[in-house]
Amino acid sequence: MSSFIADEVQRFIQEDTGHAYDILVVNCPPQHGKSMTISESLPSWYLGKYPDKNIILASYDSDFAERFCKKNKMKIRAVGKKLFGMEIGSIDRAAEFELSNGKGRFIARGIMSGITGNPANLVIIDDPVKNQLEADSPTYRQRLWDEWQASIKSRLSAGAKIIIIMTPWREDVFDREVIRTEKNVRHIKLPVEAGEKDPLGRQKGEPLCPELGKDADWLSEFRESYIHDPLGGQRAWTAMYLCAPKVPDGNLVKREWWKYYLREDAERRCRPAGAGAPVPEPEHYGCQIISVDAAFKGEENSDYVSIQVWGKTGNDYFLRYCMNRHLNFPETLDAIRMVSGLYPEARLVLIEEAANGAAIISVLQKELFVIPIPPKGGKVARVNAVSAAIESGHVYVPAEFEAPWVTDYLEQWSTFPNAAHDDMVDASSQALSYLLNWPGSVPMESEEDEQYEWHGEWIEPYK
């Protein structure tokens, strides 16, 4: 694993993208070598390769940051002159040093200490959130974001590289906000046990670092000590070791409950096999609807607008289309019109009478069959009302390789109700709640009139 991270970091550092700055976010379990590879070793290598550059390293407190400074100085003193011809100069403090050329510099600070000084070509942010308590504090999360915007980013040189290492405790904590709002971000996630499409090529369930003694037996025993702890063990396990920001009362709907289908294609209809394989999309639906979750504003920091198309056949529900974007009021109207045009058989449009919904209903009621949905109960109650349909295996989404939005859609459901956004969940619960009361019978196909030969006499129906 360490060699993989080292290769990825080196490629990230050396690539000239032409961007104002680039960001690499690394999520990895504790005690698996990420800080040793990056924070304790990368700065000394970087200064050897680029002796006129400046580095800023920030962590949750100054003592932790100073430890990284000490480790890098030790490496420079041990092999710096031999490998790179570099030595530590006259500035040699616990949290700062300068190379003997008077140019290269390393500064280590606590994240909230106010990072000032020279501009930085490389910024490393290692564990800016100390623990779960800080992650759950709205005040701390806001202070950290303010520090990022007002202090850390103001130190960046042109073309700077930023590496963020942390535990993703929540969907709205620092690293997730960076991934969501910044443009040039790469994300590496290495959970302690491999999932689907593992970047290391591991088989599903395979441990991360068997070479450290953390093999399959260790993983099994270690996992048990967390997931059977009712006082927060599950959350700690998923955040710290699976690198998944799930929180208490989240995961009301489990990912494995969802079923998959293949888009309509004659060649694929014979392909699925086995209980877990995707099913073919129905040739006909008993009914189809459009469900809209509107936003309060169309600004970048507001909620998204989610527009979905759902079909029901028998007792099964199929999500056929999902849009999830920042849209202002006119854009929302145009998007609903566009989706209605693409799916003309989805005659009903469900729009909640909240946010911009009332105004949208007022405009579109003249054009489409709009059903105003009065908001009833809380979001969790609405999800609980439809979760049985999902858990029992009657709700289908497209196979993930067929629709790029499916991954984000399922992730939002998995982290509900504590994800940063829940627009897709809201639109879906609204649709499923409505469709539960609709028959899913498929209309009979029209047939050509058959010719009958009549040999009797007509009988009047009433005398």
C-alpha positions in Angstrom: 0.0 0.0 0.0 2.8 2.4 0.9 4.4 2.0 -2.5 1.1 2.7 -4.2 0.6 5.9 -2.2 4.2 6.9 -2.9 3.7 6.4 -6.6 0.4 8.3 -6.7 1.8 11.2 -4.7 4.9 11.5 -6.8 2.8 11.5 -10.0 0.6 14.1 -8.4 3.5 16.3 -7.4 5.4 16.1 -10.7 2.4 16.6 -13.1 2.3 20.1 -14.5 -1.5 20.6 -15.0 -1.4 24.3 -15.6 -4.1 24.8 -12.9 -3.9 27.4 -10.2 -3.6 24.6 -7.7 -4.3 20.9 -7.5 -5.6 18.9 -4.6 -5.2 15.3 -3.6 -7.4 13.8 -0.9 -6.3 10.6 0.8 -8.6 8.5 3.0 -6.9 5.6 4.6 -7.3 3.7 8.0 -5.2 4.6 11.0 -1.8 2.9 11.5 -1.5 1.8 7.9 1.4 4.0 6.9 -0.2 7.0 5.3 1.3 9.6 7.5 4.7 7.8 7.6 4.7 7.8 3.8 3.4 11.4 3.2 3.9 13.7 6.2 7.0 12.1 7.7 8.8 11.5 4.4 7.5 13.5 1.5 8.7 17.0 2.6 12.3 15.9 2.9 12.2 14.2 -0.6 10.4 17.2 -2.1 13.0 19.7 -0.8 15.7 17.5 -2.2 14.1 17.5 -5.6 13.0 21.2 -5.4 15.4 22.9 -3.0 14.1 26.4 -3.7 10.4 25.5 -2.8 8.4 26.1 0.4 6.3 23.6 2.3 3.6 24.2 4.9 2.3 21.2 6.9 -0.7 21.6 9.1 -2.4 19.2 11.6 -4.9 19.4 14.4 -2.4 20.7 16.9 1.1 22.2 16.9 2.7 19.2 18.8 1.5 16.8 16.2 2.8 19.1 13.4 6.2 19.5 15.2 6.6 15.7 15.2 6.4 15.6 11.4 8.9 18.4 11.3 11.3 16.5 13.5 11.0 13.3 11.4 11.8 15.2 8.2 14.8 16.9 9.7 16.1 13.5 10.8 16.0 12.2 7.3 17.7 15.2 5.8 20.5 15.0 8.4 20.9 11.2 7.7 20.8 11.1 3.9 20.1 14.6 2.6 23.6 15.5 1.7 24.4 12.1 0.2 21.3 11.9 -2.0 20.5 15.5 -2.8 23.5 17.6 -1.7 21.2 19.5 0.8 21.7 20.4 4.4 19.7 22.2 7.1 20.7 25.9 7.3 20.8 28.4 10.2 17.0 28.4 10.7 16.4 25.2 12.7 13.5 25.3 15.1 11.1 22.8 16.4 8.4 23.6 13.9 10.4 25.2 11.1 13.7 24.9 9.3 15.4 26.3 6.2 17.9 24.7 3.8 21.4 25.9 3.7 20.8 27.6 0.4 18.5 30.1 2.1 15.6 29.2 -0.1 13.9 25.9 0.7 11.8 26.1 3.8 9.5 23.8 5.8 6.9 25.2 8.3 4.7 23.0 10.5 1.7 24.5 12.3 -1.5 23.6 14.1 -4.4 24.1 11.7 -6.0 26.8 13.9 -2.8 28.6 14.8 -2.9 31.0 11.9 -0.7 29.9 9.0 1.4 32.8 7.9 4.8 33.3 6.4 6.1 32.5 3.0 3.9 31.3 0.1 3.8 27.5 -0.2 4.4 25.4 -3.2 3.3 22.3 -1.3 0.7 22.2 1.5 0.1 19.0 3.5 -2.9 18.9 5.8 -2.7 15.8 8.0 -5.7 15.1 10.3 -7.1 18.6 10.6 -10.0 17.1 12.6 -8.8 15.5 15.8 -11.7 13.2 16.6 -15.4 12.5 16.2 -16.3 15.2 18.7 -14.7 17.9 16.6 -16.2 16.5 13.4 -19.7 16.7 14.9 -19.2 20.3 16.0 -20.8 22.8 13.5 -18.7 25.5 15.1 -15.4 23.6 14.5 -16.3 22.6 11.0 -17.1 26.3 10.1 -13.8 27.5 11.8 -11.9 24.9 9.8 -13.5 25.9 6.6 -12.8 29.6 7.3 -9.2 28.8 8.0 -9.0 27.0 4.6 -10.5 29.9 2.7 -8.9 32.8 4.5 -5.6 31.5 5.6 -4.3 28.3 3.9 -5.4 29.1 0.4 -4.0 32.6 0.7 -0.5 31.0 1.1 -0.6 29.1 -2.2 2.0 29.8 -4.9 0.9 29.5 -8.5 0.6 25.8 -9.5 0.7 24.7 -5.8 0.0 21.1 -4.8 -2.2 20.4 -1.7 -2.5 17.0 0.0 -5.3 16.4 2.5 -5.2 13.3 4.7 -8.0 12.7 7.1 -10.8 10.5 8.4 -14.1 11.2 6.7 -16.3 11.4 9.7 -19.2 13.1 8.0 -20.5 14.1 4.6 -20.2 17.7 5.5 -16.8 17.6 7.1 -13.7 19.3 5.6 -12.4 16.8 3.0 -15.8 16.1 1.6 -16.5 19.8 1.3 -13.2 20.2 -0.6 -14.1 17.3 -2.9 -17.6 18.8 -3.5 -16.6 22.5 -4.0 -13.1 22.5 -5.5 -12.4 21.9 -9.2 -9.1 20.1 -9.5 -9.4 17.3 -6.9 -8.2 13.7 -7.0 -9.5 11.4 -4.3 -7.8 8.2 -3.2 -9.8 5.9 -0.9 -8.2 2.8 0.5 -10.5 1.0 3.0 -9.1 -1.6 5.3 -11.1 -4.3 3.4 -11.5 -4.0 -0.3 -14.8 -3.2 -1.9 -15.8 -3.0 -5.6 -13.3 -1.6 -8.1 -10.5 -1.5 -5.5 -7.6 0.8 -6.7 -5.0 -1.7 -5.5 -6.7 -4.5 -7.4 -7.6 -6.4 -4.3 -10.4 -8.9 -4.2 -13.5 -7.9 -2.4 -13.0 -8.3 1.4 -9.2 -8.6 1.1 -7.3 -6.7 3.9 -5.2 -3.6 3.1 -1.8 -4.4 4.8 -1.2 -8.1 5.4 2.5 -7.4 5.3 2.1 -5.5 8.6 0.5 -8.5 10.2 -3.0 -7.1 9.5 -4.1 -10.1 7.5 -7.6 -11.7 7.0 -7.7 -13.2 10.5 -6.7 -9.8 12.1 -9.3 -8.0 10.0 -12.1 -10.4 11.1 -11.3 -10.2 14.8 -10.6 -6.4 14.7 -13.9 -5.7 12.8 -15.9 -7.7 15.3 -14.7 -5.5 18.2 -16.2 -2.5 16.4 -19.4 -3.5 14.7 -20.8 -5.3 17.8 -20.3 -2.2 20.0 -23.7 -0.5 20.3 -22.2 2.8 21.6 -20.7 4.1 18.3 -18.5 1.3 17.2 -20.3 1.0 13.8 -19.7 4.6 13.1 -16.1 4.5 14.0 -15.5 1.4 11.9 -17.1 2.8 8.8 -15.5 6.2 9.1 -12.0 5.3 10.2 -11.5 1.9 8.6 -13.9 1.8 5.6 -13.3 5.5 4.8 -17.1 6.0 4.4 -18.8 9.0 6.1 -21.7 7.3 7.7 -23.1 8.5 10.9 -25.5 7.5 13.7 -29.1 6.9 12.5 -27.7 7.0 8.9 -27.8 4.0 6.6 -31.6 3.6 7.2 -31.6 2.0 3.7 -28.8 -0.4 3.2 -26.9 -0.5 -0.1 -27.4 -4.2 -0.6 -31.2 -3.8 -0.6 -31.2 -2.2 -4.0 -31.8 -4.2 -7.2 -30.5 -3.5 -10.6 -31.8 -3.7 -14.1 -30.3 -3.4 -17.6 -31.6 -0.8 -20.0 -33.9 -2.1 -22.8 -31.9 -4.0 -25.3 -32.9 -7.1 -27.1 -29.4 -8.6 -27.0 -29.2 -8.1 -23.2 -32.6 -9.7 -22.4 -31.1 -13.2 -22.5 -27.9 -12.3 -20.6 -28.9 -11.9 -16.9 -28.6 -15.1 -14.8 -28.5 -15.8 -11.1 -30.3 -14.3 -8.1 -28.1 -11.2 -7.9 -27.9 -10.4 -11.6 -29.5 -7.3 -13.1 -33.0 -8.0 -14.6 -34.0 -6.8 -18.0 -35.9 -3.5 -18.1 -39.7 -4.1 -18.5 -41.0 -3.7 -22.0 -44.0 -1.8 -20.6 -44.9 0.0 -17.5 -48.2 0.1 -15.8 -47.7 3.8 -14.9 -44.8 6.4 -15.0 -44.4 9.6 -13.2 -41.9 12.5 -12.8 -40.9 13.5 -9.3 -39.3 16.8 -8.5 -37.4 18.0 -5.4 -36.9 21.8 -5.9 -34.3 24.0 -4.2 -34.7 27.3 -2.3 -32.1 29.0 -4.5 -30.1 28.3 -7.6 -26.8 29.2 -6.0 -23.8 27.0 -5.9 -24.0 26.6 -2.1 -27.7 25.8 -2.1 -29.3 22.4 -2.3 -29.6 20.7 -5.6 -32.7 20.2 -7.8 -33.5 16.5 -8.4 -35.8 15.5 -11.2 -36.5 11.8 -11.5 -38.6 9.5 -13.7 -40.1 6.4 -12.1 -42.0 3.5 -13.6 -44.1 0.8 -11.9 -45.0 -2.6 -13.3 -46.7 -5.1 -11.1 -45.3 -4.5 -7.6 -41.8 -3.4 -8.9 -40.5 0.1 -9.1 -37.9 1.3 -11.6 -35.9 4.5 -11.5 -35.5 5.3 -15.2 -33.8 8.7 -15.0 -32.2 11.0 -12.4 -31.0 14.6 -12.8 -29.3 16.3 -9.8 -28.0 19.8 -10.4 -27.8 23.3 -9.2 -30.6 25.1 -11.1 -32.2 28.5 -10.7 -35.9 29.0 -11.1 -36.0 29.3 -15.0 -33.5 26.5 -15.4 -35.7 24.3 -13.2 -38.7 25.0 -15.4 -36.8 24.2 -18.6 -35.4 21.0 -17.1 -38.8 19.7 -16.1 -40.1 20.5 -19.6 -37.1 18.7 -21.1 -37.6 15.6 -19.0 -41.3 15.5 -19.8 -40.5 15.7 -23.5 -38.0 12.8 -23.1 -40.5 10.6 -21.2 -43.9 11.5 -22.6 -45.6 8.5 -21.0 -44.7 9.9 -17.6 -47.8 12.0 -17.6 -47.9 13.1 -13.9 -45.4 15.5 -12.4 -45.1 15.4 -8.6 -43.8 18.6 -7.1 -43.6 19.3 -3.3 -45.2 22.6 -2.3 -42.1 23.8 -0.5 -39.0 25.8 -1.5 -39.6 27.0 -5.1 -42.2 24.3 -5.6 -45.3 26.4 -5.3 -44.0 28.9 -7.9 -43.0 26.0 -10.2 -46.4 24.4 -9.8 -48.1 27.7 -10.7 -46.2 28.0 -14.0 -46.3 24.4 -15.1 -49.9 23.6 -14.2 -50.9 25.2 -17.4 -48.7 23.0 -19.5 -48.4 19.6 -17.7 -50.4 17.4 -15.3 -48.8 18.6 -12.1 -49.7 17.1 -8.7 -48.9 19.4 -5.8 -47.5 17.3 -2.9 -48.1 18.9 0.5 -45.0 18.3 2.8 -46.1 15.7 5.4 -43.9 14.6 8.3 -40.1 14.7 8.4 -37.6 13.4 5.8 -36.8 10.3 7.9 -40.5 9.5 8.4 -41.0 9.7 4.6 -38.1 7.4 4.0 -39.2 4.9 6.6 -42.6 4.8 4.9 -41.1 3.5 1.7 -38.1 1.6 2.9 -40.0 -1.7 3.0 -40.4 -1.6 -0.7 -36.6 -1.3 -1.1 -35.7 -3.8 1.6 -38.0 -6.4 0.1 -36.2 -6.1 -3.3 -38.9 -4.4 -5.3 -37.0 -1.2 -6.2 -34.6 -1.2 -9.1 -32.0 1.3 -10.4 -29.9 0.9 -13.6 -26.7 -1.1 -13.4 -24.0 1.3 -12.3 -22.0 0.9 -15.5 -25.0 2.0 -17.5 -25.8 5.3 -15.7 -23.0 7.5 -14.2 -25.3 9.0 -11.6 -26.2 5.7 -9.9 -23.1 5.7 -7.7 -23.8 9.1 -6.3 -27.5 8.3 -5.9 -26.8 5.1 -3.9 -24.2 6.9 -1.8 -26.7 9.6 -0.8 -29.2 7.0 0.3 -26.5 5.1 2.2 -25.5 8.2 4.2 -29.1 9.6 4.7 -30.2 11.4 6.9 -26.8 12.9 7.8 -25.4 13.5 4.3 -24.7 17.0 3.2 -27.5 16.8 0.6 -30.6 14.6 0.4 -32.3 15.9 -2.7 -32.3 12.6 -4.6 -33.6 10.8 -1.5 -36.4 13.3 -1.2 -37.5 13.0 -4.8 -37.4 9.2 -4.6 -39.4 8.9 -1.3 -42.0 11.3 -2.8 -42.2 9.2 -5.9 -42.4 5.8 -4.2 -44.9 7.0 -1.7 -47.2 8.1 -4.5 -46.7 5.0 -6.6 -47.4 2.6 -3.7 -51.0 3.5 -4.1 -51.1 3.1 -7.8 -51.8 -0.2 -9.6 -48.9 -1.5 -11.6 -50.9 -3.5 -14.1 -49.6 -3.3 -17.7 -52.2 -2.4 -20.2 -53.1 -5.0 -22.8 -51.4 -4.5 -26.2 -53.9 -3.5 -28.9 -54.6 -6.3 -31.4 -56.0 -6.2 -34.8 -59.8 -6.8 -34.9 -60.4 -10.5 -35.4 -63.0 -11.5 -38.0 -65.9 -13.6 -36.6 -68.5 -15.5 -38.5 -71.9 -15.3 -36.8 -74.4 -18.1 -37.2 -77.0 -17.1 -34.7 -79.4 -14.3 -34.2 -78.8 -11.0 -32.5 -80.4 -10.7 -29.1 -81.5 -7.4 -27.8 -79.8 -6.6 -24.5 -83.0 -5.2 -23.0 -86.6 -5.9 -23.8 
